[in-house]
């Protein structure tokens, strides 16, 4: 059968297919050119370089394609495989389309360095990704609907199948859900759908027919489809701007698009202000999953109604490309498990793909932001550990740890001084750069990246058991750490696991709407010393921090008087190095308290750290950067006038 006839059959059946072109780089381009010449279409190319005339996009800018449609596309994976971009590209293709995947020679692909690893593996040079590539190769070989063309090998064509004629039923499903939404007297409606089901279009139809609606979303740029269907009735406001209006503007509906990406506290506040609210969220996709959002957030809402769209708009339910993509990137849901109290935690082998697959699906069900990037990191990034409770067929819980620390002392000092920020080492570097403990980056630690327990197995102590098992096995490390958006319930869990709070940031995280908190659990004498010192330092700083942090954690403020040698070193790091102002505010207040002369600029910055632009203007300075420079200079002068501080020695130590 000719390629043209096969493509015509695909169009009639409403399906799309994957075609894998594997060989030397020049041969892959030659074959892609032949495909372009044989089949009419858009032939969008996703690659770092424009390979052909026509539409082109680099992988990192794939979000600009959302809401657009293309007929045929080429994904260049000869140097690296950007999994999220690949999934997003597939979502733009219409019925009858081919997605050409260009990959290295088949037998060399496993060991070829993948340039995409620079994005997620915290490495200086690209690394090979054999586990992920092996998984892809198995998915390609095991799916007869994938066309496989290898250099020096016969081409494998899909089998002949009598596909039924496609009849798209998505519009009828949309109209049925829309009618139910319009009839709702009050309450919260939750609309879930996979990519390509018309979720945003339906939200736009609601706005267009209802008329008096407000739309909000994590980013206005992502509401293009919704806006197109709402027409003149599209009225958008950013979540924070909407919350700032008192009283809230009148609206029959508040439509919150991609609600799972908005911090829960903001979402709760928005919902409480409007009589009817529509929350839309994607339940699978390249940028994360809303399944955890449904389980955790929506379960506590009063008067909540659930709606689902499962009919694709641009392709058939039987689409081979979507089926292959769901299997290759593990977009399918985690299966429900029978709760068990005998699931003994154990460390999983990274070569046990079945266990890794089960763990990834569980993490996806619990954490909105879990995406194919995390799958790649779990499979092939160095320094990963995975602990599981239960077996792959009945997984109760998963704990993902990342190795941190072990930095050279000179590099750790540079991190402390604010002059270097190497990739990775999230908590280890933060404790050095913000809390002021360079040794946190030289010690070896394990950071808890994610933890998840199956919904059916929660409140059985499985999370604590996983942490305890990892702690017991961490004899070669100095401490465990965790970074999280602070809530009372989350901190209660980590405290029950034995962790000590060692840092709270003074700014809310955009991803969670919560203050960033860090806690640690010592595994060695050196780790115990660091933990004790860091907790004491937080207690000393808390009287200043609490003025700007709307929390009441169980921190007993330390009233230790005086200006200590450690204070002098931290103040010197601000004055003569690049330690950040946010982390330096408490020690600057203590410096102002012992200074022989007034420090008006420093005192004003301590009083209103969120209004630095206005403070710069009042001081006649050109902006925030100039203000920080003036604050550093004022701190330096204050240190030089202190009798008990050898400013020259401190300054020389920072060179």
C-alpha positions in Angstrom: 0.0 0.0 0.0 1.3 3.4 -0.9 2.0 6.1 1.7 -0.6 8.3 0.2 -3.3 5.6 0.3 -2.4 4.7 3.9 -2.7 8.4 4.9 -6.1 8.7 3.2 -7.4 5.7 5.2 -6.1 7.4 8.4 -8.0 10.6 7.5 -11.2 8.6 7.0 -10.8 6.7 10.3 -9.9 9.9 12.2 -6.6 8.5 13.4 -2.9 9.6 13.6 0.2 7.6 13.6 3.8 7.7 14.7 6.6 7.1 12.2 10.1 6.5 13.6 13.0 7.4 11.3 16.3 5.9 12.8 19.7 6.4 11.3 22.6 8.7 10.7 21.7 12.4 11.0 22.0 13.1 7.2 20.0 10.0 6.3 17.2 11.0 8.7 16.9 14.4 7.1 16.9 12.8 3.6 14.0 10.5 4.6 12.1 13.4 6.3 12.4 15.4 3.1 11.0 12.5 1.1 8.0 12.3 3.4 7.4 16.1 3.1 7.5 15.8 -0.7 5.1 12.8 -0.7 2.4 14.2 1.6 0.8 17.6 1.5 0.5 19.2 4.9 1.8 21.9 7.4 4.8 19.8 8.4 5.6 21.7 11.5 9.1 20.9 12.6 10.1 20.9 16.3 13.9 21.1 16.6 16.6 23.4 17.9 17.4 24.5 14.3 15.1 25.2 11.3 15.6 22.1 9.2 13.1 22.7 6.5 11.0 25.6 5.0 7.7 26.2 6.7 6.6 26.3 10.3 9.3 25.7 12.9 9.4 25.8 16.7 12.2 25.1 19.3 11.2 22.6 22.0 11.4 25.1 24.8 8.8 27.3 23.1 6.2 24.6 22.5 3.6 26.4 24.7 3.2 28.9 21.9 1.5 26.2 19.9 -1.2 25.5 22.4 -4.7 25.8 20.8 -3.3 25.6 17.2 -3.8 22.7 14.8 -1.3 21.2 12.3 -1.4 18.4 9.7 1.8 16.3 9.9 4.8 17.3 12.0 8.5 16.3 12.5 10.1 16.0 15.9 13.9 16.0 15.9 15.3 13.8 18.6 18.6 13.0 17.0 20.5 14.9 19.7 18.0 14.8 22.6 14.5 13.9 23.5 12.4 16.7 25.1 9.5 14.5 26.3 7.1 17.3 27.3 7.6 19.1 23.9 7.0 15.8 22.1 3.7 15.2 24.0 2.6 18.8 23.4 3.4 18.5 19.6 1.3 15.4 19.4 -1.7 17.2 20.9 -1.7 19.7 18.0 -2.0 17.2 15.2 -5.3 16.6 13.4 -6.9 13.4 12.2 -4.9 11.8 9.3 -1.6 13.2 10.5 1.8 11.5 10.8 4.3 12.5 13.5 7.8 11.8 12.3 10.2 11.1 15.1 13.9 11.4 14.0 16.2 9.4 16.3 19.9 8.2 16.3 20.9 4.9 14.7 18.9 2.2 16.6 21.8 0.2 18.0 23.7 3.3 19.1 20.8 5.3 20.6 21.1 3.7 24.1 24.6 5.0 24.7 24.4 8.3 22.8 24.5 11.4 25.1 21.2 13.1 25.3 21.4 16.9 25.2 18.1 17.2 26.9 19.7 15.8 30.1 21.3 19.2 30.7 17.8 20.4 31.5 16.9 17.9 34.2 19.9 15.9 35.4 22.0 18.7 37.0 25.1 17.6 35.0 27.8 19.7 33.3 27.9 17.6 30.2 25.1 15.6 28.5 24.7 12.0 29.7 23.4 8.8 28.0 19.9 7.9 29.1 19.8 4.1 28.5 16.8 3.3 30.7 14.5 5.8 29.0 15.7 5.0 25.5 15.2 1.3 26.2 11.7 1.9 27.3 11.0 3.9 24.1 12.5 1.3 21.9 10.4 -1.4 23.5 7.2 0.7 23.1 8.1 1.3 19.4 8.8 -2.4 18.7 5.8 -3.7 20.6 3.3 -1.5 18.8 2.5 -2.7 15.3 0.7 0.6 14.5 4.1 2.5 14.6 5.8 2.7 11.3 9.5 2.0 11.8 12.1 2.9 9.2 15.7 2.1 10.0 18.7 2.8 7.9 19.9 -0.4 6.1 16.7 -2.2 7.2 13.4 -3.0 5.6 10.7 -0.5 6.5 8.0 -1.9 8.9 4.6 -0.7 7.9 1.4 -0.8 10.0 -0.9 -3.7 9.3 -3.9 -3.3 7.1 -7.0 -2.6 9.2 -10.6 -1.9 8.2 -11.1 1.1 10.4 -14.7 2.3 10.8 -15.5 5.8 9.5 -14.8 8.4 12.2 -17.8 10.3 13.5 -16.7 12.9 16.1 -19.1 13.0 19.0 -17.2 15.6 21.1 -19.5 18.5 20.2 -22.6 16.6 21.4 -20.8 15.7 24.7 -19.8 19.4 25.1 -23.4 20.6 24.6 -24.7 18.0 27.1 -22.3 19.2 29.8 -22.9 22.9 28.9 -26.6 22.4 29.4 -26.1 21.0 32.9 -23.7 23.8 33.8 -26.2 26.5 32.7 -28.8 24.9 34.9 -26.7 24.8 38.1 -28.3 27.2 40.7 -25.1 27.5 42.7 -22.0 25.7 43.9 -18.7 24.5 42.4 -18.5 22.5 39.1 -15.3 20.6 38.4 -14.6 19.8 34.7 -11.8 17.4 34.0 -10.5 16.2 30.6 -7.4 14.9 29.0 -5.7 17.1 26.3 -7.6 17.6 23.1 -11.1 17.1 24.5 -12.4 20.7 24.3 -12.3 21.6 28.0 -11.3 25.2 27.5 -13.6 25.6 24.5 -16.5 24.4 26.7 -15.5 26.9 29.4 -15.5 29.6 26.7 -19.0 28.5 25.5 -20.3 28.9 29.1 -18.9 32.5 29.2 -20.3 33.3 25.8 -23.8 32.1 26.6 -24.0 33.2 30.2 -22.6 36.6 29.5 -21.8 37.8 32.9 -18.7 35.7 33.7 -15.2 36.3 34.9 -12.2 34.2 33.8 -9.0 33.7 35.7 -6.0 31.3 35.1 -2.4 30.9 36.1 -1.4 32.8 32.9 -3.6 34.8 30.5 -1.5 33.5 27.6 -2.9 30.0 28.1 -6.6 31.2 27.8 -6.5 31.7 24.0 -9.0 28.9 23.2 -11.3 29.9 26.0 -11.2 33.6 24.8 -12.0 32.6 21.2 -15.2 30.7 22.2 -16.2 33.4 24.7 -15.9 36.2 22.1 -17.0 39.6 23.4 -17.9 38.0 26.8 -14.3 37.2 27.7 -13.4 39.1 30.8 -10.0 38.0 32.3 -8.4 39.0 35.6 -5.3 37.5 37.2 -6.0 35.6 40.5 -4.1 38.0 42.7 -5.7 41.1 41.1 -9.2 39.5 41.5 -8.6 38.8 45.2 -7.4 42.4 45.7 -10.8 43.8 44.7 -13.1 44.4 47.7 -15.9 43.8 47.3 -15.4 41.2 44.4 -16.9 42.3 41.1 -20.4 40.9 40.4 -20.4 37.8 38.2 -22.8 34.9 37.5 -19.8 32.5 37.1 -16.2 32.6 38.0 -14.3 30.3 35.5 -10.9 29.2 36.7 -9.0 27.5 33.9 -6.3 25.0 34.7 -7.3 25.3 38.4 -4.8 22.7 39.6 -1.9 25.0 38.8 -3.2 27.7 41.1 -2.1 27.5 44.8 -4.8 26.0 47.0 -5.0 29.0 49.4 -5.7 31.4 46.5 -8.1 28.9 45.0 -10.1 28.6 48.2 -10.3 32.4 48.6 -11.5 32.8 45.0 -14.2 30.1 45.3 -15.6 31.7 48.5 -16.3 35.0 46.7 -18.6 33.8 43.9 -22.0 32.0 43.8 -21.0 29.7 40.9 -17.5 28.6 40.1 -16.3 26.3 37.3 -12.9 24.7 37.9 -11.2 23.1 34.8 -8.2 20.9 35.0 -6.2 18.6 32.8 -6.0 15.0 34.1 -3.1 14.0 32.0 -0.5 15.8 30.0 3.0 17.0 29.4 3.0 19.6 32.1 1.5 17.7 34.9 -1.7 16.1 36.1 -4.8 17.3 37.9 -5.6 13.9 39.5 -3.9 14.9 42.8 -5.9 18.2 42.7 -9.2 16.3 42.4 -8.3 13.9 45.3 -7.0 16.5 47.7 -8.6 19.9 47.1 -12.0 19.1 45.5 -12.9 16.4 48.0 -13.3 19.1 50.7 -15.6 21.5 48.7 -19.3 21.8 49.5 -21.9 21.5 46.8 -19.4 20.2 44.3 -20.4 18.6 41.0 -18.0 16.7 38.7 -18.1 16.6 34.9 -15.8 14.9 32.4 -15.1 15.2 28.7 -13.6 12.1 27.2 -14.4 12.4 23.5 -11.4 13.8 21.5 -12.1 16.7 19.2 -9.3 16.3 16.6 -9.0 12.5 16.4 -10.8 9.2 17.1 -11.0 7.4 20.4 -9.1 4.6 18.7 -6.2 6.9 17.8 -2.9 4.9 17.7 -0.7 7.9 18.4 -2.5 8.9 21.6 -2.5 5.3 22.8 1.2 5.0 22.1 2.0 8.3 23.8 0.0 7.4 26.9 2.0 4.2 27.2 5.4 5.7 26.4 5.1 8.6 28.8 3.0 6.8 31.4 0.0 9.1 31.2 -2.5 6.4 32.2 -4.0 6.5 35.7 -2.5 4.6 38.6 -4.7 1.6 39.5 -6.5 1.5 42.8 -4.9 -0.6 45.5 -6.1 -2.7 48.4 -4.8 -1.1 51.6 -2.3 -3.2 53.4 -0.5 -2.7 56.7 2.2 -5.3 55.8 3.8 -3.3 53.0 7.5 -3.2 54.2 9.4 -0.3 52.7 12.3 -1.3 50.5 14.7 0.5 48.1 13.8 -0.1 44.5 16.4 -1.0 41.9 16.6 1.6 39.1 16.7 -1.3 36.6 13.3 -2.5 37.8 11.2 -0.5 35.3 7.9 -2.1 36.4 8.5 -0.7 39.9 9.6 2.7 38.6 6.6 2.9 36.4 4.2 2.1 39.3 6.0 4.7 41.5 5.8 7.4 38.8 2.1 6.8 38.3 1.5 7.1 42.0 3.5 10.3 42.2 1.6 11.7 39.3 -1.7 10.9 41.0 -0.6 12.9 44.1 1.4 15.8 42.7 0.1 18.2 40.1 3.5 19.1 38.8 4.8 15.6 38.2 5.5 15.5 34.5 7.6 13.5 31.9 10.6 15.5 33.0 10.4 13.7 36.3 10.1 10.4 34.6 13.3 11.1 32.8 15.0 12.2 36.0 13.8 9.1 37.9 15.1 6.8 35.2 18.5 8.2 34.3 19.6 11.2 36.3 22.5 10.5 38.7 22.0 10.5 42.5 18.4 9.4 42.6 16.9 7.0 45.2 13.4 5.5 45.3 11.9 3.8 48.3 8.6 1.8 47.9 6.0 0.4 50.2 4.4 -2.6 48.6 5.1 -4.3 45.2 4.5 -2.8 41.8 1.1 -4.4 41.4 -0.2 -3.0 44.7 2.0 0.0 45.5 1.0 1.7 48.8 3.6 4.5 48.9 6.7 5.9 47.2 9.5 8.2 48.5 11.9 9.8 46.0 15.2 11.1 47.3 18.0 13.1 45.6 21.6 13.1 46.6 22.9 16.6 47.5 26.0 18.2 49.0 29.6 17.0 48.9 30.7 20.4 47.4 34.3 21.4 47.6 34.8 23.8 50.6 35.9 26.6 48.3 32.8 26.3 46.2 30.6 26.0 49.3 32.2 29.3 50.6 31.4 30.9 47.3 27.8 29.7 47.6 27.7 31.1 51.1 29.0 34.5 49.8 26.4 34.6 47.1 29.0 34.6 44.2 28.3 31.1 42.9 25.1 29.0 42.5 25.9 25.7 40.8 23.1 23.7 39.5 21.2 21.3 41.8 21.6 20.9 45.6 18.4 22.8 46.4 18.4 22.6 50.2 22.1 22.2 50.7 22.8 25.4 48.8 19.9 27.3 50.4 21.1 26.5 53.9 24.5 27.9 52.8 23.3 30.9 50.8 20.4 31.9 53.0 20.7 30.4 56.4 24.5 31.1 56.4 26.0 27.6 56.9 28.6 26.8 54.3 29.1 23.3 55.8 25.5 22.4 54.7 26.8 22.2 51.1 30.0 20.3 52.0 28.2 17.6 54.0 26.5 14.8 52.1 22.7 14.7 52.3 19.6 13.2 50.8 16.7 15.6 49.9 13.2 14.2 49.8 11.9 15.4 46.4 8.5 13.8 46.5 6.5 11.5 48.7 3.1 9.9 47.9 0.8 7.4 49.5 -2.1 5.8 47.6 -5.4 7.4 48.5 -6.8 4.1 49.8 -3.8 3.6 52.1 -3.5 7.1 53.8 -3.5 7.6 57.6 -1.9 4.2 58.1 1.7 5.5 58.9 3.1 4.4 55.5 4.7 7.8 54.8 6.4 7.8 58.2 7.6 4.2 57.6 9.1 5.2 54.2 11.0 8.1 55.8 12.2 5.9 58.7 13.5 3.2 56.3 15.4 5.8 54.2 16.8 7.4 57.4 17.9 4.0 58.7 19.7 3.2 55.5 21.5 6.6 55.2 24.6 5.7 57.2 26.8 7.3 54.5 25.0 10.6 54.6 24.9 13.4 57.2 21.3 14.4 57.0 18.0 14.1 55.2 16.3 17.3 54.1 12.9 18.4 52.7 11.7 21.6 51.1 7.9 22.2 51.2 5.2 24.9 51.0 4.5 25.5 54.7 1.1 24.4 56.0 0.2 23.3 59.5 -0.7 19.8 58.3 2.4 19.3 56.2 4.7 20.5 59.0 2.9 18.2 61.4 3.7 15.3 59.1 7.4 16.1 58.8 7.7 16.9 62.5 6.2 13.4 63.2 8.9 11.9 61.1 11.6 13.5 63.3 12.5 16.6 61.2 13.6 19.9 62.6 12.5 23.2 61.0 15.7 25.1 59.9 14.5 27.8 57.4 11.3 29.7 56.4 11.5 32.0 53.4 9.8 35.4 53.7 8.2 35.3 50.3 5.3 33.1 49.2 6.0 30.5 46.5 4.3 31.1 43.2 3.7 27.3 42.8 1.9 26.7 46.2 1.0 30.2 47.6 2.7 29.1 50.8 6.0 30.2 52.4 8.9 28.0 51.5 10.1 26.0 54.5 13.0 23.6 54.9 13.6 21.0 57.5 16.3 18.4 58.2 16.8 15.1 60.0 20.4 14.4 61.1 22.1 11.1 60.2 25.6 11.7 61.6 27.3 13.7 64.3 28.2 16.4 61.8 24.6 16.5 60.7 23.4 16.8 64.3 25.7 19.8 64.9 24.4 21.5 61.7 20.8 20.8 62.6 21.2 22.2 66.1 23.0 25.4 64.9 20.5 26.0 62.0 17.5 25.6 64.3 19.1 28.0 66.8 19.9 30.5 64.0 16.2 30.4 62.9 15.1 31.0 66.5 17.4 34.0 66.7 16.1 35.4 63.4 12.4 34.7 64.2 11.6 38.0 66.0 12.4 39.8 62.7 11.1 37.2 60.3 7.7 36.9 62.0 7.0 40.6 61.2 6.9 39.7 57.5 5.7 36.1 57.6 2.0 35.4 58.3 2.7 32.1 60.1 2.7 30.9 63.7 4.9 27.8 63.6 6.2 26.2 66.8 9.4 28.3 66.9 10.4 29.7 70.3 12.1 33.0 69.6 15.6 33.1 71.0 16.3 36.3 72.9 20.1 35.8 72.9 21.5 39.3 73.3 24.5 40.9 71.6 26.2 40.7 68.2 28.1 37.4 67.9 31.1 36.6 65.8 28.7 34.6 63.5 26.6 37.7 63.2 29.7 39.7 62.2 30.6 37.2 59.5 27.1 37.1 58.1 26.9 41.0 58.0 30.3 41.0 56.4 29.0 38.6 53.7 26.3 41.2 53.0 28.6 44.2 53.1 31.6 42.9 51.1 30.2 39.9 49.2 26.8 39.2 47.6 24.8 37.6 50.4 21.1 38.4 49.6 19.2 41.1 51.5 16.2 38.9 52.3 18.5 36.4 54.2 20.5 39.3 55.9 17.6 41.3 57.3 17.7 39.7 60.9 21.5 40.1 61.2 21.3 43.7 59.8 18.8 44.5 62.6 21.2 43.2 65.2 23.9 45.2 63.6 21.7 48.3 63.8 21.1 47.6 67.4 24.9 47.8 68.3 26.0 50.3 65.8 27.5 53.5 67.2 25.7 55.6 64.6 22.2 55.5 63.1 21.6 53.3 60.1 18.4 54.9 58.6 18.5 53.2 55.2 19.0 49.7 56.8 16.3 50.3 59.4 13.8 51.4 56.7 14.6 48.3 54.6 14.1 46.1 57.7 10.8 47.7 58.4 9.4 47.4 54.8 11.4 44.8 52.8 8.5 44.5 50.3 8.6 48.2 49.4 12.2 48.5 48.3 11.4 50.3 45.1 9.5 53.0 46.9 12.4 53.2 49.5 14.9 53.7 46.6 12.8 56.5 45.2 12.5 58.2 48.6 16.3 57.9 49.0 16.9 59.5 45.6 18.4 56.3 44.2 17.8 54.9 40.6 16.2 51.7 41.7 16.4 48.5 43.7 19.9 47.6 42.5 21.2 51.0 43.6 19.4 50.7 46.9 21.0 47.3 47.6 24.5 48.8 46.9 23.8 51.6 49.3 22.7 49.2 52.0 25.8 47.2 51.5 27.9 50.3 51.9 26.1 51.4 55.0 26.6 47.9 56.5 30.3 48.1 55.7 30.7 51.5 57.5 28.8 50.2 60.5 31.1 47.1 60.8 34.2 49.3 60.5 33.1 51.4 63.5 32.4 48.4 65.8 35.1 48.1 68.5 34.9 44.3 68.9 35.0 43.5 65.2 38.1 43.4 63.1 36.6 44.6 59.8 39.8 44.3 57.8 40.1 40.6 58.7 36.5 40.0 57.7 36.9 41.8 54.5 40.1 40.0 53.5 38.5 36.7 54.3 35.9 37.3 51.6 38.4 38.0 48.8 
